[in-house]
Amino acid sequence: MSDPVTVVVRRRVKPGREADYEAWLSRLTAGAAREFPGYLGADIQRPGADGLYRSIFRFDTVAHLEAFEGSAFRAKMLEEAAPLFAADAAWERMTGLEFWFDPPPGTRVPQPAPLRMALVLVAVVFLLVLALNLTLGPLMAGWPLPLRVLVTVCIQVGLMTFVIMPRLTPRLAWFIYPKTVTL
């Protein structure tokens, strides 16, 4: 069983259609409560200065959320409401408490310094390729070059995506996201 999951939907509604949109949201949440196991409820926040509605949906497990997301009911409801939307929605799935902490309007999320990211990636890729070649090279000595490269790249990308970078990036945040970029 997984942890509870929250989806935050940010959506801009066409001017003058706000009442229709809020009525549609009421029908959507009532239907979700009736038809979908694991539905824990929803909170709707009316637009602030940014002009976006925020709908916060909670489910007890990811599986129950995915059942709702893939349902004919949801597809029908989205089709019905399409004329009310001024733009596509931004969906964010969260499993912790982070959904309570929207940055204030106008807040700039720090961008990583490109040169520093490149330095980190060069170091990681070099060390990883060196280690993979030293360990796997003798095992794949008779293999054709394209196959050796493919296996090495697949292992490297998997390790970087799921093992190395998720652990390394928080430790190097002070370097990757400097307060002032001087490079």
C-alpha positions as CSV (number, residue, x, y, z in Angstrom):
1,M,0.0,0.0,0.0
2,S,1.3,3.4,-0.9
3,D,1.2,6.7,1.0
4,P,-1.7,9.2,0.4
5,V,-1.2,11.2,-2.7
6,T,-2.3,14.8,-3.5
7,V,-2.8,16.4,-6.9
8,V,-2.8,20.1,-7.2
9,V,-4.4,21.4,-10.4
10,R,-3.9,25.0,-11.3
11,R,-6.2,26.3,-14.0
12,R,-7.2,29.6,-15.6
13,V,-10.9,29.9,-16.3
14,K,-12.4,32.1,-19.1
15,P,-13.6,35.4,-17.8
16,G,-17.3,35.4,-16.9
17,R,-17.4,31.6,-16.7
18,E,-16.3,31.3,-13.0
19,A,-19.7,30.4,-11.7
20,D,-20.1,27.7,-14.3
21,Y,-16.6,26.4,-13.5
22,E,-17.3,26.3,-9.7
23,A,-20.6,24.4,-10.3
24,W,-18.7,21.9,-12.5
25,L,-16.0,21.4,-9.8
26,S,-18.8,20.7,-7.3
27,R,-20.2,18.0,-9.6
28,L,-16.7,16.6,-10.2
29,T,-15.9,16.3,-6.6
30,A,-19.3,14.9,-5.7
31,G,-19.0,12.3,-8.4
32,A,-15.5,11.4,-7.3
33,A,-16.7,10.9,-3.7
34,R,-19.6,8.7,-4.9
35,E,-17.8,6.6,-7.5
36,F,-14.1,6.2,-6.5
37,P,-12.7,4.2,-3.6
38,G,-9.9,5.9,-1.7
39,Y,-11.1,9.5,-2.5
40,L,-10.3,11.6,0.6
41,G,-11.7,14.9,-0.5
42,A,-10.9,18.1,-2.3
43,D,-10.2,21.7,-1.5
44,I,-10.9,24.5,-4.0
45,Q,-9.1,27.8,-3.8
46,R,-10.5,30.7,-5.7
47,P,-8.1,32.8,-7.8
48,G,-5.8,35.2,-6.1
49,A,-3.6,37.8,-7.8
50,D,-2.4,35.2,-10.3
51,G,-5.9,34.5,-11.6
52,L,-5.6,30.7,-11.1
53,Y,-8.0,28.4,-9.5
54,R,-6.3,25.7,-7.3
55,S,-8.0,22.4,-6.9
56,I,-6.4,20.0,-4.4
57,F,-7.6,16.4,-4.7
58,R,-6.5,13.7,-2.2
59,F,-6.6,9.9,-2.6
60,D,-5.4,7.3,-0.1
61,T,-3.1,5.5,-2.6
62,V,-1.5,6.2,-6.0
63,A,-3.5,3.3,-7.4
64,H,-6.8,4.8,-6.4
65,L,-5.7,8.2,-7.9
66,E,-4.7,6.5,-11.1
67,A,-8.1,4.7,-11.3
68,F,-9.8,8.1,-11.1
69,E,-7.4,9.7,-13.6
70,G,-8.0,6.9,-16.1
71,S,-11.8,6.8,-15.6
72,A,-14.5,7.4,-18.2
73,F,-16.2,9.7,-15.6
74,R,-13.2,12.0,-15.4
75,A,-12.8,12.1,-19.2
76,K,-16.5,12.9,-19.6
77,M,-16.2,15.7,-17.0
78,L,-13.1,17.2,-18.6
79,E,-14.8,17.1,-22.0
80,E,-17.9,18.8,-20.6
81,A,-15.8,21.6,-19.0
82,A,-13.5,22.3,-21.9
83,P,-15.4,25.4,-23.0
84,L,-14.8,26.9,-19.5
85,F,-11.0,26.7,-19.6
86,A,-8.9,29.6,-20.8
87,A,-5.7,27.4,-20.9
88,D,-4.4,24.0,-20.2
89,A,-4.2,23.1,-16.5
90,A,-0.9,22.5,-14.7
91,W,-1.0,19.2,-12.7
92,E,1.3,18.4,-9.9
93,R,1.3,15.1,-8.0
94,M,2.6,15.2,-4.5
95,T,2.9,12.6,-1.7
96,G,4.1,14.9,1.1
97,L,3.1,18.2,2.6
98,E,4.7,20.3,-0.1
99,F,1.4,21.2,-1.6
100,W,0.8,23.7,1.2
101,F,3.8,25.7,0.2
102,D,3.1,27.6,-3.0
103,P,5.7,30.4,-3.5
104,P,4.2,33.9,-3.4
105,P,3.3,35.4,-6.8
106,G,6.4,36.9,-8.4
107,T,8.8,34.5,-6.6
108,R,11.6,33.4,-8.9
109,V,12.7,29.8,-8.5
110,P,16.5,29.8,-8.6
111,Q,17.9,28.5,-11.9
112,P,21.0,26.3,-11.7
113,A,24.2,27.9,-13.1
114,P,24.8,26.2,-16.5
115,L,28.6,26.1,-16.2
116,R,28.4,24.6,-12.7
117,M,25.9,21.9,-13.9
118,A,28.2,21.1,-16.8
119,L,31.2,20.7,-14.4
120,V,29.2,18.4,-12.1
121,L,28.0,16.3,-15.1
122,V,31.5,16.1,-16.6
123,A,32.9,14.8,-13.3
124,V,30.1,12.3,-12.8
125,V,30.0,11.0,-16.4
126,F,33.8,10.7,-16.5
127,L,34.0,8.8,-13.2
128,L,31.0,6.6,-14.0
129,V,32.2,5.7,-17.6
130,L,35.7,5.0,-16.2
131,A,34.3,2.7,-13.5
132,L,32.0,0.9,-16.0
133,N,34.8,0.4,-18.5
134,L,37.1,-1.0,-15.9
135,T,34.5,-3.4,-14.5
136,L,32.5,-4.3,-17.6
137,G,35.2,-4.0,-20.2
138,P,36.8,-7.4,-19.6
139,L,33.4,-9.0,-19.6
140,M,32.4,-7.5,-22.9
141,A,35.8,-7.7,-24.6
142,G,34.5,-9.9,-27.5
143,W,31.3,-8.0,-28.1
144,P,30.8,-5.7,-31.1
145,L,31.5,-2.0,-30.2
146,P,27.9,-0.8,-30.7
147,L,26.6,-3.4,-28.3
148,R,29.3,-2.5,-25.7
149,V,28.5,1.2,-26.0
150,L,24.7,0.5,-25.8
151,V,25.1,-1.6,-22.6
152,T,27.4,0.9,-21.0
153,V,25.2,3.9,-21.9
154,C,22.0,2.1,-20.6
155,I,23.7,1.3,-17.3
156,Q,25.2,4.8,-17.0
157,V,21.8,6.5,-17.7
158,G,20.0,4.3,-15.3
159,L,22.6,4.8,-12.5
160,M,22.6,8.6,-13.1
161,T,18.9,8.9,-13.2
162,F,17.9,6.7,-10.3
163,V,20.9,6.4,-8.1
164,I,23.6,9.0,-8.4
165,M,22.0,12.3,-9.3
166,P,19.1,12.1,-6.9
167,R,21.6,11.6,-4.1
168,L,24.3,14.0,-5.4
169,T,22.2,17.0,-6.4
170,P,21.0,17.8,-2.9
171,R,24.5,17.6,-1.5
172,L,25.8,19.9,-4.2
173,A,22.9,22.4,-4.2
174,W,25.2,25.0,-2.6
175,F,27.4,24.8,-5.7
176,I,24.8,24.2,-8.4
177,Y,22.4,26.9,-7.1
178,P,24.6,29.8,-6.0
179,K,23.0,32.8,-4.4
180,T,24.7,34.9,-7.0
181,V,26.0,33.5,-10.2
182,T,29.5,34.7,-10.8
183,L,30.7,32.2,-13.4
